[in-house]
Amino acid sequence: EVIIPSATGGVLSLLDVTLTVPAGAVKNDTLFSIRIPDDEVFFNEFGTDGLVFDVPVTVTMSYRNADLSGITESSIRLAWLDTRTNTWKSMDCVVDAVSKTVTGQLNHFSAYGLISD
């Protein structure tokens, strides 16, 4: 956990997950956190839960340790968990097959994970 200043933004990393918070993303200095319930599953919880951003926050998640058997790498994408419907909602993101990362822009915090077709 780290408090990121509204005026300057900042970066928070845990294992293979990085949040980049730009200046002005939140109105006040805010506590940010990354929780990885199981490092074998590509699922993360970001806090403060329910936070909505004025400027999108960038998340980069690595899948370098994933078993890609039967998975088309270009089909890997970020998704957020809609707790009202208990379904994963795909997001626009960029897959970097060289660095084995997926990067996307978050407008709010909830649970996020990597999914594929």
NULOZA-505481 format. One record per residue: residue in one letter; x, y, z of N, C-alpha, C in turn. Coordinates in steps of 0.05 Angstrom, whole numbers. Atoms other than C-alpha are relative to their C-alpha. Example, Ala and Ser with C-alpha at 12.3 -4.5 7.8 and 13.67 -1.06 7.14 Angstrom:
BEGIN
+---+--------+---------+--------+---------+----------+--------+--------+---------+--------+
| r | n.east | n.north |   n.up | ca.east | ca.north |  ca.up | c.east | c.north |   c.up |
+---+--------+---------+--------+---------+----------+--------+--------+---------+--------+
| A |     18 |     -24 |      0 |     246 |      -90 |    156 |     18 |      24 |      0 |
| S |    -16 |     -24 |     -1 |     273 |      -21 |    143 |    -15 |      22 |     14 |
+---+--------+---------+--------+---------+----------+--------+--------+---------+--------+
***
This chain:
BEGIN
+---+--------+---------+--------+---------+----------+--------+--------+---------+--------+
| r | n.east | n.north |   n.up | ca.east | ca.north |  ca.up | c.east | c.north |   c.up |
+---+--------+---------+--------+---------+----------+--------+--------+---------+--------+
| E |     17 |     -24 |      0 |       0 |        0 |      0 |     18 |      25 |      0 |
| V |    -15 |     -25 |      0 |      23 |       70 |    -15 |    -20 |      23 |     -6 |
| I |     16 |     -24 |      6 |      -8 |      139 |    -14 |     12 |      14 |    -24 |
| I |    -10 |     -13 |     24 |      -2 |      170 |    -83 |    -12 |      28 |     -1 |
| P |      9 |     -28 |      0 |      -5 |      246 |    -87 |    -16 |       6 |    -26 |
| S |     17 |      -8 |     23 |     -59 |      275 |   -132 |     16 |      18 |    -19 |
| A |    -14 |     -20 |     16 |     -12 |      331 |   -156 |     22 |     -13 |    -18 |
| T |    -23 |      11 |     15 |      45 |      286 |   -180 |     -5 |     -28 |    -12 |
| G |      5 |      28 |      8 |      16 |      216 |   -188 |     23 |     -17 |     10 |
| G |    -21 |      18 |     -9 |      62 |      156 |   -178 |     -4 |     -28 |    -11 |
| V |      0 |      27 |     10 |      76 |       83 |   -190 |      0 |     -19 |     24 |
| L |      1 |      21 |    -20 |      60 |       21 |   -148 |      3 |     -26 |    -14 |
| S |     -5 |      27 |     13 |      86 |      -49 |   -165 |     -1 |     -21 |     22 |
| L |     -1 |      23 |    -17 |      76 |     -117 |   -134 |      3 |     -24 |    -18 |
| L |     -7 |      23 |     17 |     107 |     -180 |   -165 |      0 |      10 |    -29 |
| D |      0 |      -7 |     29 |      89 |     -175 |   -240 |    -22 |      19 |     -7 |
| V |     21 |     -19 |      5 |      36 |     -121 |   -234 |      9 |      28 |      7 |
| T |     -8 |     -28 |     -5 |      48 |      -46 |   -241 |    -24 |      18 |     -6 |
| L |     20 |     -21 |      4 |      -1 |       11 |   -232 |     15 |      26 |     -4 |
| T |    -11 |     -26 |      5 |      19 |       78 |   -262 |    -23 |      21 |      2 |
| V |     21 |     -19 |     -6 |     -23 |      135 |   -233 |      9 |      27 |     -9 |
| P |     -9 |     -27 |      9 |     -18 |      201 |   -272 |    -10 |      21 |     20 |
| A |     10 |     -24 |    -15 |     -25 |      269 |   -239 |    -29 |       5 |     -7 |
| G |     28 |      -7 |      4 |     -98 |      287 |   -230 |    -19 |     -23 |     -3 |
| A |     17 |      23 |      3 |    -124 |      216 |   -233 |    -21 |       0 |     23 |
| V |     18 |      -2 |    -23 |    -154 |      227 |   -164 |      1 |      29 |     11 |
| K |      2 |     -27 |    -10 |    -176 |      292 |   -130 |     18 |       5 |     24 |
| N |    -16 |      -3 |    -25 |    -139 |      280 |    -65 |     22 |     -22 |      1 |
| D |    -20 |      20 |     -5 |     -77 |      242 |    -42 |    -16 |     -25 |      9 |
| T |     17 |      24 |     -3 |    -104 |      170 |    -42 |     17 |     -25 |      5 |
| L |    -13 |      26 |     -6 |     -84 |      102 |    -14 |     -6 |     -19 |    -23 |
| F |      2 |      20 |     21 |     -70 |       53 |    -71 |     12 |     -26 |     10 |
| S |    -11 |      26 |     -7 |     -58 |      -22 |    -63 |     -5 |     -20 |    -22 |
| I |      2 |      22 |     19 |     -48 |      -84 |   -104 |     -2 |     -25 |     18 |
| R |      1 |      25 |    -14 |     -71 |     -151 |    -76 |     -1 |     -23 |    -20 |
| I |     -1 |      23 |     18 |     -54 |     -216 |   -111 |     -6 |     -25 |     17 |
| P |      8 |      22 |    -17 |     -94 |     -271 |    -77 |     15 |     -26 |     -5 |
| D |    -14 |      25 |      6 |     -57 |     -328 |   -113 |     18 |       6 |    -24 |
| D |    -19 |      -8 |     22 |       6 |     -316 |   -154 |      1 |     -20 |    -23 |
| E |      2 |      19 |     22 |     -11 |     -377 |   -197 |    -24 |       7 |    -18 |
| V |     24 |      -8 |     16 |     -75 |     -344 |   -222 |      3 |      30 |     -7 |
| F |     -4 |     -27 |     10 |     -74 |     -280 |   -263 |    -24 |      17 |      6 |
| F |     23 |     -14 |    -11 |    -124 |     -244 |   -220 |     10 |      18 |     23 |
| N |     -9 |     -19 |    -20 |    -113 |     -181 |   -178 |    -23 |      17 |     10 |
| E |     19 |     -19 |    -11 |    -152 |     -135 |   -133 |     15 |      26 |      6 |
| F |    -13 |     -26 |     -3 |    -135 |      -61 |   -134 |    -17 |      16 |     19 |
| G |     14 |     -17 |    -19 |    -153 |      -12 |    -79 |     10 |      28 |     -1 |
| T |     25 |       2 |    -16 |    -182 |       31 |    -55 |    -23 |      -9 |    -18 |
| D |     21 |      12 |     16 |    -240 |      -12 |    -81 |    -21 |      21 |     -6 |
| G |     22 |     -18 |      9 |    -292 |       26 |   -122 |     10 |      27 |     -8 |
| L |    -11 |     -26 |      8 |    -246 |       85 |   -136 |     -5 |       4 |    -30 |
| V |      4 |      -8 |     28 |    -263 |      122 |   -201 |     20 |      22 |     -6 |
| F |    -22 |     -18 |      7 |    -210 |      161 |   -238 |     -9 |      22 |    -19 |
| D |      5 |     -23 |     18 |    -213 |      230 |   -270 |     18 |      -2 |    -25 |
| V |    -19 |       6 |     22 |    -153 |      209 |   -314 |      6 |     -30 |      3 |
| P |     -4 |      29 |     -2 |    -144 |      135 |   -331 |     28 |      -7 |     13 |
| V |    -24 |      12 |    -12 |     -93 |       94 |   -291 |      9 |     -23 |    -18 |
| T |    -10 |      22 |     17 |     -48 |       47 |   -330 |      8 |     -24 |     17 |
| V |     -9 |      25 |    -13 |     -40 |      -25 |   -308 |     15 |     -17 |    -20 |
| T |    -15 |      19 |     16 |      12 |      -73 |   -335 |      2 |     -26 |     16 |
| M |     -1 |      26 |    -13 |       6 |     -147 |   -318 |     17 |     -19 |    -18 |
| S |    -17 |      19 |     15 |      57 |     -200 |   -338 |    -14 |     -28 |      0 |
| Y |      9 |      27 |      1 |      38 |     -269 |   -361 |     23 |     -19 |     -7 |
| R |    -24 |      15 |      8 |     110 |     -294 |   -370 |      2 |     -28 |     12 |
| N |      0 |      27 |    -12 |      99 |     -353 |   -323 |    -24 |     -17 |     -6 |
| A |     25 |      14 |      6 |      33 |     -374 |   -354 |      5 |     -24 |    -19 |
| D |      0 |      23 |     18 |      22 |     -441 |   -387 |    -18 |       8 |    -24 |
| L |     14 |      -9 |     23 |       2 |     -419 |   -457 |     -9 |     -22 |    -19 |
| S |      9 |      23 |     16 |     -15 |     -489 |   -482 |    -29 |       5 |    -10 |
| G |     27 |      -3 |     12 |     -74 |     -482 |   -530 |    -10 |      29 |      1 |
| I |      9 |     -28 |     -1 |     -77 |     -406 |   -521 |     14 |      16 |    -22 |
| T |    -11 |     -19 |     19 |     -67 |     -356 |   -577 |      8 |      25 |     15 |
| E |    -10 |     -22 |    -16 |     -23 |     -304 |   -546 |    -14 |      27 |     -5 |
| S |     13 |     -25 |      7 |     -56 |     -247 |   -584 |    -28 |       2 |     11 |
| S |     27 |      -1 |    -10 |    -123 |     -266 |   -553 |     -1 |       6 |     30 |
| I |     -1 |      -7 |    -29 |    -100 |     -251 |   -481 |     -8 |      29 |      3 |
| R |      9 |     -27 |     -4 |    -133 |     -190 |   -454 |     -7 |       5 |     30 |
| L |      9 |      -8 |    -27 |    -150 |     -152 |   -390 |    -30 |      -1 |      1 |
| A |     29 |      -1 |     -5 |    -219 |     -158 |   -360 |     -4 |       8 |     29 |
| W |      8 |      -7 |    -27 |    -254 |     -131 |   -299 |    -24 |     -16 |      8 |
| L |     22 |      16 |    -10 |    -302 |     -169 |   -256 |    -24 |      18 |      8 |
| D |     25 |     -14 |     -6 |    -373 |     -141 |   -257 |    -14 |     -16 |     22 |
| T |     11 |      15 |    -23 |    -397 |     -162 |   -188 |    -31 |      -1 |     -1 |
| R |     30 |       1 |      2 |    -470 |     -146 |   -206 |     -9 |     -24 |    -16 |
| T |      7 |      22 |     17 |    -471 |     -199 |   -260 |     18 |     -24 |      3 |
| N |    -20 |      20 |     -4 |    -411 |     -240 |   -237 |     12 |     -10 |    -27 |
| T |    -12 |       6 |     26 |    -382 |     -236 |   -308 |     24 |      17 |     -4 |
| W |    -24 |     -15 |      7 |    -315 |     -214 |   -335 |     -6 |      17 |    -25 |
| K |      4 |     -20 |     22 |    -318 |     -152 |   -380 |     27 |       6 |    -13 |
| S |    -25 |      -5 |     14 |    -262 |     -148 |   -432 |      5 |      30 |     -3 |
| M |     -8 |     -28 |      3 |    -223 |      -83 |   -439 |     19 |       2 |    -23 |
| D |    -20 |      -5 |     20 |    -182 |      -51 |   -493 |     27 |      -2 |     14 |
| C |    -27 |       3 |    -11 |    -109 |      -69 |   -481 |     20 |      -6 |    -22 |
| V |    -22 |       5 |     18 |     -42 |      -80 |   -514 |     15 |     -24 |     11 |
| V |    -16 |      23 |     -7 |      -8 |     -148 |   -513 |     28 |       3 |    -11 |
| D |    -28 |      -1 |      8 |      68 |     -146 |   -516 |     12 |     -28 |      2 |
| A |     -9 |      28 |      0 |      90 |     -216 |   -537 |     29 |      -3 |      6 |
| V |    -28 |       0 |     -6 |     163 |     -198 |   -528 |      5 |       1 |     30 |
| S |     -3 |      -2 |    -29 |     159 |     -176 |   -456 |    -20 |     -16 |     16 |
| K |     21 |      16 |    -12 |      99 |     -221 |   -442 |    -17 |      15 |     20 |
| T |     17 |     -17 |    -17 |      56 |     -165 |   -414 |    -25 |       8 |    -15 |
| V |     25 |     -12 |     10 |     -14 |     -137 |   -423 |     -3 |      26 |     14 |
| T |      3 |     -26 |    -12 |     -26 |      -63 |   -412 |    -27 |      12 |     -8 |
| G |     26 |     -13 |      6 |     -92 |      -26 |   -407 |     -4 |      24 |     18 |
| Q |      8 |     -24 |    -14 |    -125 |       37 |   -381 |    -24 |      -5 |     17 |
| L |     22 |       4 |    -19 |    -169 |       33 |   -319 |    -14 |      26 |      6 |
| N |     16 |     -24 |     -8 |    -225 |       82 |   -305 |    -10 |      -3 |     28 |
| H |      9 |       5 |    -27 |    -243 |       50 |   -239 |     14 |     -25 |     11 |
| F |    -12 |      24 |    -12 |    -218 |       -2 |   -189 |    -22 |     -20 |      7 |
| S |     16 |      23 |     -8 |    -249 |      -70 |   -180 |     20 |     -23 |     -2 |
| A |    -18 |      23 |      4 |    -220 |     -140 |   -190 |      5 |      -1 |    -30 |
| Y |     -9 |       2 |     27 |    -180 |     -148 |   -254 |     15 |     -26 |     -4 |
| G |    -15 |      25 |      6 |    -151 |     -209 |   -289 |      6 |      -1 |    -29 |
| L |     -6 |       6 |     28 |    -123 |     -236 |   -353 |    -17 |     -23 |     -9 |
| I |     17 |      21 |     11 |    -170 |     -277 |   -396 |      9 |      -4 |    -29 |
| S |     -5 |       5 |     29 |    -165 |     -308 |   -466 |    -23 |     -16 |    -11 |
| D |     22 |      15 |     13 |    -211 |     -341 |   -517 |      4 |     -29 |      4 |
+---+--------+---------+--------+---------+----------+--------+--------+---------+--------+
***
